[in-house]
Amino acid sequence: MVQVHTERVTHEHDGGIAVFLIGMRLTQPWRVDAWLPVVTAMPRMVRELYQTKAAAARGEGEDLGFLEARSLVGAGGPTVVQYWRSVEDIYRYASAPDHAHRPAWQAFNARARKASGAVGIWHETFAVPAGGHESLYLGVPTMGLAKATAVVPVARRGRTASERLAAGGSAGAADLGA
């Protein structure tokens, strides 16, 4: 059974972090040949990231810097939120020929030339400096940044969002009301 936090908790991490969002949008749903490979590529990459992370934790492989991922589905299509140790780690993984991303990206580009506009993809990368991240979780299982790092009681990092940001080095941050 999944434990739901009945008290206010936050994440425990004081350093910088990178957040990577990636998603897709079906613009021509009848072009299954164009979008199905894109749909199946992302789970394969995320599985590889988790397997590599587990192997690195056992001392059996390289640490890619991947921390955690979460998939979301909305009206605009699926989105995967990923937490990484650094932007450099994201780029290193993305360009490595021996990992799943680069071959998938090359295959996508080849298909996109043949089926222009059938499927859209997008990504956004955020380099969040130390002290530039804050979180609050209540009534939910461990997720997001807390799952990527560790869970601690809110009191350890500050009662309000602005206190939690200031505690991490971002003094003067606006109170977000949390």
N, C-alpha and C positions, 0 to 999 in steps of 0.2 A: 504494500500500500504506500502511496506517495504521501510524504509528510507535508502538510500545509502549515506555513508559519502563522501562528495565532498572535504573535507579538511582532512589533515592528523590527525588522532587520535591514541590514545594508550589506554592501560588499566590503571586503578588506583588501585594499590594494592602494598603495600610495604613489606608485610609479606611473609613467606614461603607459598608454595602451593604444592600439589601433582598432578601429571598428570598420568593418567592410560589409557593405550591403550589396547584394547582387540579386537581380531579378530578371524575369522574362515576361513578355506579353505576346499572346497569340493574335496576330493581325489577320491571318488567313487560316482559320481553323480547319478548313478542308485540305490544307497542305500538310497532312500528317507526316509525309516524308521529310518535311523541313523542320517541324517542331518536335517530333518525337525524340530524335537523337539529343536535342537540347534538354528536354525534360528528363531523360535518363542519364545524361552526363553529370548533372549536379549531385544527385545522390551518390554516384560513384566517387566523385571527388571528395565529398564530405566523409564518406566511409573511409577513404584512404587517409584523410586527415586524422580521424579518430584512431584508426589502426596504427598510424605512425606515431601519434601522441602516446598511445598505450605502450608501444614498443620502446619509445624513448624513456618512458617512466620506469620500465623494467631494465633500462640500460642496454637495450638490444638494438638501438637505431638512433638516427639523428633526431634532434629536437627541431621541428620546423618553426616553432613559435606560435603555432595554432593553439588557442585556448578553449574555444567553445563555439557552437553554432546553434541557431534556432531557425526553423522554417516557419514562415507565415504565408497564409493564402488570403488574398484580398481581391477586390473587384478588378484591380489592374493586373492581376496575375500573381504567381508565387514570388516570394522574396525570401532570401536566406540572410540572416544577420550573423556575422562572424566576429569573434573577438580574437585579436592577435596580440602578441607581445610588442610588435612594431610594424610600421609600414614597410620597412626593408624586408622583414620576414614574408610579408604578403607578396611583394614583388619577386623575391627569390623563389618562392614556391611557384608563382605564376609562370615564371620563365624557365623553370627546370625541365629539361626534356625527359627526365626519368620519372616524372610525376604526372598524374592524370590531367592536370589543367592544360598544359601547353598543347598536347595532341588534340584535346577536345576543342580548344580555341582554333587551332588550325583547321580542323574538320568543320567547325561552325562557319568559318570564313569561306571555305570552299563551297559549302551548301548555300550560304547566303548569296553568293554570286549567281548560283543557278536558280534560286527562288527568292529573288529580291523582294523584301517587304513581307514575307510570310510569317516571320517571327522576329520579335525585337528583344534585345537583351540590353541591360544597363548595369552599371555598378557605380558606387560611390565609396570613397575611402576617406576616413577621418583619422587624423593623427591627434589624439587627445593627450595633452601634456599632463604631467604629474599635477594633481590638484584640480584638474579640469573635468573630473567625472564625479557624479553623485548618484546615489540610488536609494530606493526605499521599496520594501516588499512587505505586504501584509495580506494575509488570506490567500496566498498563492504558494505553490511549491518553489523550491530553489530554481531560479531561472536567470537568464541574462548575465549581467556582469558578476553577480554573486556566484553563479554556477561556474563562470570562467575563472574566478579567483577563490574566494572563500566567503562564508556568511558570518557576520558578527552582529550583536545587538546594536541597535541604532545609537544607544547611549555612548558606545565606544568611539563613535565618529562625530557625534553632534546631534542635537535634538531636531534642528530644522535643516532644510536643504542648504541654506546659506552657511550654516555652521559647519556642515559636512564638507562643503566646498572650501571654506576658509581653513578648516583643519588640514586640508590637503595642499594648502599653499595658494589658494585663490581668494585672498582676502578681498572683501567688498563685493562678493558675488551677490546677485539679487536673490531675495528670499522667494523661493518657488512655492511656498505654502505647504510643503510636505512635512 
